[in-house]
Amino acid sequence: MNISGLCVYLSYENRTATTQNRFCCHLRLLAILPVLAYLQYTWLGQLATQESVKCVRMYVHQLSCAMDFGEEMVGLLKALGGLYLVPTRAPEM
């Protein structure tokens, strides 16, 4: 075997090893992809649940602040002039 034949043989061996390494890498990525997809799905579900709870709490807090402010304003108006105010009902959820 001459030197050029040896170089061709070695380059073929390197290409085959590289192709096998790439195949193994792709196979590993395909194996882990469903696991990552499941984890992302559950994580997004948890985030959505937390966000909805946060929005409900914020709405309740805003409603409480509005009611407190209304009561304070009614008390102030009564103290200033004894005005007759028509009571209104709270907004429905």
Secondary structure in CASP SS format (residue, H / E / C, confidence):
PFRMAT SS
TARGET T0000
AUTHOR 0000-0000-0000
METHOD secondary structure of the structure
MODEL  1
M C 1.00
N C 1.00
I H 1.00
S H 1.00
G H 1.00
L H 1.00
C H 1.00
V H 1.00
Y H 1.00
L H 1.00
S H 1.00
Y H 1.00
E H 1.00
N H 1.00
R H 1.00
T H 1.00
A H 1.00
T H 1.00
T H 1.00
Q H 1.00
N H 1.00
R H 1.00
F H 1.00
C H 1.00
C H 1.00
H H 1.00
L H 1.00
R H 1.00
L H 1.00
L H 1.00
A H 1.00
I H 1.00
L H 1.00
P H 1.00
V H 1.00
L H 1.00
A H 1.00
Y H 1.00
L H 1.00
Q H 1.00
Y H 1.00
T H 1.00
W H 1.00
L H 1.00
G H 1.00
Q H 1.00
L H 1.00
A H 1.00
T H 1.00
Q H 1.00
E H 1.00
S H 1.00
V H 1.00
K H 1.00
C H 1.00
V H 1.00
R H 1.00
M H 1.00
Y H 1.00
V H 1.00
H H 1.00
Q H 1.00
L H 1.00
S H 1.00
C H 1.00
A H 1.00
M H 1.00
D H 1.00
F H 1.00
G H 1.00
E H 1.00
E H 1.00
M H 1.00
V H 1.00
G H 1.00
L H 1.00
L H 1.00
K H 1.00
A H 1.00
L H 1.00
G H 1.00
G C 1.00
L C 1.00
Y C 1.00
L C 1.00
V C 1.00
P C 1.00
T C 1.00
R C 1.00
A C 1.00
P C 1.00
E C 1.00
M C 1.00
END
